[in-house]
């Protein structure tokens, strides 16, 4: 399942909802548009997305990262921010935005060292 936590600017929870459109044993899906509708209707200024990987591996898939980028961009258009998109797997949790920032930093470091 995919959960959405909608908060105000002070990170006070206003609304928590399950936004899964489809789920089976290996995956769950939703659309960025559904997330935006929920953020708009709740008046959310900050949003956290959470979903699980039952495989035991919390590493985000390409589609997880793509969805995170799309949702972050769309939330900005309505004056809201994506705090992060967390994946929980077993007793581990990762934040996709943190992983994407680290990857961008490593890429920038590599470009700085190219002669």
Number of C-alpha atoms within 10 A of each C-alpha: 17 21 18 20 21 25 23 16 12 8 15 12 14 14 17 16 13 14 18 18 12 11 12 8 8 9 14 16 17 16 13 17 13 14 20 20 12 19 23 16 9 15 17 25 22 23 29 17 24 19 22 20 19 13 10 12 14 21 17 18 10 9 10 16 16 12 17 21 17 13 22 21 15 18 23 12 10 14 12 23 21 20 17 18 26 23 22 18 17 13 7 11 17 17 18 22 18 13 14 15 11 12 12 12 12 12 11 11 11 10 10 9 7 6 4
